């Protein structure tokens, strides 16, 4: 009877645990994607002369601030990124959703890109792509445009993924590229990722029930 009760209790524990793990767990992977810290913390920059990445309080899409990437250096790329995010959470070939608001302008060949990389630990990428397959070409320098993409990650994401923005200029004189972004988001469903602590707890519970049953059986004898 005791063993039967323990078995039922263990089964109930297992169903409760794994039902909880199976529930959708959509998590935000970016940091400071809305720039409401008032600075560019959480972002990694690769900038040179006549390039900058700052926050702006001039009519952001939402809140008080947005980010602005500026490049007036001819024939160069001004790059910012959220690097190696979701490490230990995302899995190979998993779908992620990338979204953001953008506005911008480019002169004499200036363009803007959004790019996604599946990162390999300790270095390298297993997949890279330009989101949308082409430059963003924001239709306005003053009005915000919403962009959203759902993409499948590469076969190795041992170092997470990277979302990168690039304001590139052309080789001709007078080329410029400006890109403003706000409410940048990368989300993934991590419900399929095992939770070590929960799995350990479940196993410990089973062992405890078995031990209790054995002790009671020995006392009864």
N, C-alpha and C positions, 0 to 999 in steps of 0.2 A: 504493500500500500504506500509506504514511504517513498520507495523508488518511483512508483507511478506518479505520485504528487510532484516529486522533484523533476521528473521528465516533462510533465505538463508545464511546470513553472519555467523550466529552461526553454521550452518551446515558445512560451508566451514572451519571455525576455528576448528571444531571438527575433520573433516577429516584430516586436515593438522597436527593437534597435534597427533592424534592416529596413523596416517601413520608414523610419525616420531618415535613414541614409538615402533611401530611394526618392525622397521628396526633392523637387527641384530646388537647387541652391544657386541662384543666379548672383554672382558676385561682381563687384566693380574692381577692376585690376589697376586702374590708373590712380595717380596721386596728384591732387591739385589740378585736376582737369578743368576746373571752372575759374581758377586763378583768384579765388576769393581770399587767399592768404595775402593778396596785394603784392606778391612777388612771383618769381618763376621757380620756386622750390619744387623739387620733384622732377624737374626737367634737366636733361643733359644737353649742353650746347656745343656745337662745333662751328666757331665763328672766327672770321679774320677781319682785316681792315675794312672799314665802311660797312660792317654788318653788325646787327644788334638784335637782341631778343629781350623785350621788356613787357611790363604790364601797362595797360591803358585804361583810363576811366571814362573815355569819351564814347558814350553810347554803346556799352557792351550789350551782348544779346540778353543776358540776365545777370542779376546781381550788380556788383560794383566795379568789377574788373574783367578784362579779357587779355589775351596775349597777343603781341604784335611782333612779327618777324620781318626785319627790314634788310634789304641787300641792295646797295648801290655800287658794289664793286664789279666791274665788267668781267664777264666770263667765269663766274664763281658760283658756288652753291653755299647757301647759309642753311645749316642743318640743326634741327632740334629733335629730341626724341625722349620718349618714356622707355627706358631700356630694361630689358630682361625682367619684365613684369609677369606675374602669374607663375613664377618658378615653383615647382612642386604642386601646383594646382591644375594647370592645363595638361592635357594628354595628347599624344600623337593623333593627328587627323581630326581633332576636335573642332567643332565650329565655334567661332567667336563673333561677336557683333561689335563693330566699330562705328561710332557716330560722333559728329561734331558739327558746329556751326562755323562758317567761314565767310569772309569777305576779303577782297584784295584787288590788286591791279598789277599790271606788268607793262613795261614800255620797251620797245625795240628788242623783242625776243624774250622778255622776262616772263617766267612761268612759275607755277607752284605745284608741288606734288605731295601726296600722302602715300606712305609706303608701309608695308607690313613685313616683318621678318620673323621666322621661326628660329630661335636661337639654340645652338648646340653648346653644351658645357664641355671644356672650358672656353672654346671659341669656335666660330664658324656659324653657318646657317644651313638649315636643311630645306628652307623654302623662302623665297622673297618675291614680292609682287608690288606693283604700283596699283593702288586702290583705284578702281574704275578703269584701269588699263591705259590711262592718259593723264595729262595735267588736269588739275582741278578746274582751271579757268573760271574762278568765281565771277558771276555775271555783273557784280557791282562792288565798288569800293566803299559803299556806304550802307547798303542793305545786306542783311545776313541771309545766307543760303544754308539749308540743312542738308548734310550728307550722311548717308548710312550705308554700311556694307556688312554682309554676312560672309565670312570666309572660313575655309577649312585650313587648319594648320598643317605643317609639314610632318614628316615621319619621325623627327627628333625635336623635342621641345624641352630638352633637359635643362636648358637655361632660360626657360620661359619664352616670351615673345617681346618684340619691340615695335612700337608705333613711331614712325618718323615723319616729320614735315620738312620740306625742302623748298626754299625760295631761291630759284636759280636765275641767273642773268645770262644774256647772250654775249657773244663776242664783239658785237658792234658798239661803238661809242654811244653813250646815253642810255644803255640798257639798265633797267631797274626792276625789282620785284618786291612786292609787299604782300604779306599774308597775315590776316588777323584771325584768330581762332578763339572759340569759347565752348564751354560745356563739352569738352573732349571726354569720350567714354569708350572703354573697352570692357565688355562683359562676357562672362562664360558661365556655363552651367557646370559646377564642380560636384554635383551630387554623386557622380560615379566614382569619384576619387575616394579611396578608403580613408577612414579616420582612425589612425593607429590607436589613439587613446580609447576610442569607443570599442574597437575590436578587442583590445587588451582587456577592457572592463568586462566585455561579454564573456571572454574566455575565463577570466578570473571568477566570474559568477558561476559559470558551469562547474569549475573545479570545486568551488565552495559548496555547491549543492551536492555534488557527488561525495565530497568528504563528510558532509553532514549526514547523508544517508548511510554511509558506511559506519559512522560512529554510533548512530542510533541502532543500527542492525546489530553491532557488536554488543551494545548494552543490553539489548533484548535477549541475546543469547546467554 
